[in-house]
């Protein structure tokens, strides 16, 4: 399931990041801490998603969220 489909406030483990070969997007997500095995929580969903990774919060758009696959 992608990050767009998860429940608010529940912690998930990132399974993979699938950017379709977009190295710039993959590098950006990696710099935020989005990589396989890392824990991620969606804190808020409106137009964009607010996610908590490690000790930081980030605002990401639905396109970026669609690239992040998580385990249930």
GIGISUL-V79618 format. One record per pair of residues at least 4 apart in sequence whose C-alpha atoms are under 7 Angstrom apart, sorted by the first residue. I is the first residue (numbers start at 0). GAP is how many residues later the second one is. Records with the same first field share a line. If there is no record, write none. Layout:
I: GAP ; GAP
//
This chain:
0: 4 ; 68 ; 69
1: 63 ; 64 ; 65 ; 66 ; 67 ; 68
2: 62 ; 63 ; 65 ; 66 ; 67
3: 58 ; 61 ; 62
7: 34 ; 35 ; 36
8: 32 ; 33 ; 34
9: 31
10: 28 ; 29 ; 30
11: 27 ; 28 ; 29 ; 58 ; 59 ; 60
12: 24 ; 25 ; 26 ; 27 ; 57 ; 58
13: 21 ; 22 ; 23 ; 24 ; 25 ; 26 ; 54 ; 55 ; 56 ; 57
14: 21 ; 22 ; 54 ; 55 ; 56
15: 19 ; 20 ; 52 ; 53 ; 54
16: 18 ; 50 ; 51 ; 52
17: 49 ; 50
18: 6 ; 7 ; 48
21: 4
22: 4
23: 4
24: 4
25: 4
26: 4
27: 4
28: 4 ; 5
29: 4 ; 5
32: 20
33: 4
38: 14
39: 11 ; 12 ; 13
40: 10 ; 11 ; 12
41: 7 ; 8 ; 9 ; 10
42: 7 ; 8 ; 9
43: 5 ; 6
44: 4 ; 5
47: 11 ; 12 ; 13 ; 14
48: 10 ; 11 ; 12
49: 7 ; 8 ; 9 ; 10
50: 6 ; 7 ; 8
51: 4 ; 5 ; 6
52: 4
59: 4 ; 5
60: 4
61: 4
62: 4
63: 4
//
